[in-house]
Amino acid sequence: MVDVAFIALVTVAIAIGYVLGRRSLKKRDADSFPLSFDKTYFQGLNFLLNEQPDKAVDAFVESLDVNTNTLETHLALGKLMRKQGQVDRAIRIHQNLLARPQLDIAHQHQVHLELARDFMAAGLLDRAEMLLKEVIAESSALRGIAQRYLLDIFQDEREWSDAIQVAEALVSSRYIKSAPDKRRSLTQMISHFYCELAEESSHKNDTAMARKHLDKAMISDKTSIRAALLIGALENQDGRHKQAVKVLSRAVAQNPSLMSECLPELYKAYIAVDPVGGFNQVLSFVESQVAQHPSITALLFMVDQLLIRAESEPSRQQQAHDLLSRYLRDRPSLAGLNKVITLQIPRLSPDIANDVISLQSLVQRLLEKRLNYQCTSCGFTGRQLHWRCPSCKSWDQMEHVKAVEAN
Ligand SMILES: [Zn+2]
């Protein structure tokens, strides 16, 4: 069912187009005004009054002459259809326009761009890609916008090399050069595309190629935490642990909100560099970081490492308790409470321990329900970190949910 506002909007759009089209026709050739124009128009009006808006739109489109004055009306109608989810109808409107021989080349490009967007909305990405490439090659006026849409397609299709090519062309375009924010967001995107390629190479065990991609990722965005994380893991894998410590601690300092993502590799690197002193170093590094940027996930990682060490060094057990209580005193959290209970259970008498275990299962059920990451751009929440938000498709917008850290 199409709502009243929509019908009103279509009517206004058609009426304006009708008046403009009629005026221009009159100007051009008053004697040759086609009778069928009026007939189809009123047929459309009839459909609209009989609450058959779909048929009405078709009749209106057919009744409108295509010229410079009415083209905007056709395009507005096409956009409206696409927004309403009526992609088939939007495609028909735009194809109908292209069939008109009087359409000049600049307007043809405009219609191609709209048709490409229809195809994108319909999931016909190959056809959209073809049209956009045509617009990019032929229209300097619409090149930038067509490149943006093409970039969206390549990202959705995970064609990262193609995406890099288009994004780099955009970065060097005149339009982007004068907009530093847009330029920055594009170079960050390019860095992610290289990271994607690096991950693909790593999965194929081609670490040399992965490194090449990561170098380019860093050139594009030297503050990229994702590139730093991947480089750190590769350095560890190749036994270059000092390098791993360097790149990962710098990444944590630049992006403290994602410290817990870097910590496992950073820990591995510290211990490999110095098996005795490395542990205390990483411990004090994490403690000083969480004091400024609270992260219960990072803190619990270190508590777990202390508990593992406690098997060979019993004093570490008390150190784990102390670290946790110091942190929770100022920043109580559900995940912290869960760990406190786990640590206390072995110290309790068996009957009390049973009661505490059932209490803990309630806490754990609450923890299972929580979503750890949230997109700062659209609010999407999820259990795992996505570098590109699955909902709004923006890069680098997922963060730890502040409420999870605090609750
Ligand atoms: Zn989002």
Boltz pocket constraint, residues with backbone or C-beta under 6 A from the ligand:
constraints:
  - pocket:
      binder: B
      contacts: [[A, 375], [A, 376], [A, 377], [A, 378], [A, 379], [A, 380], [A, 389], [A, 390], [A, 391], [A, 392], [A, 393], [A, 394], [A, 397]]
      max_distance: 6.0
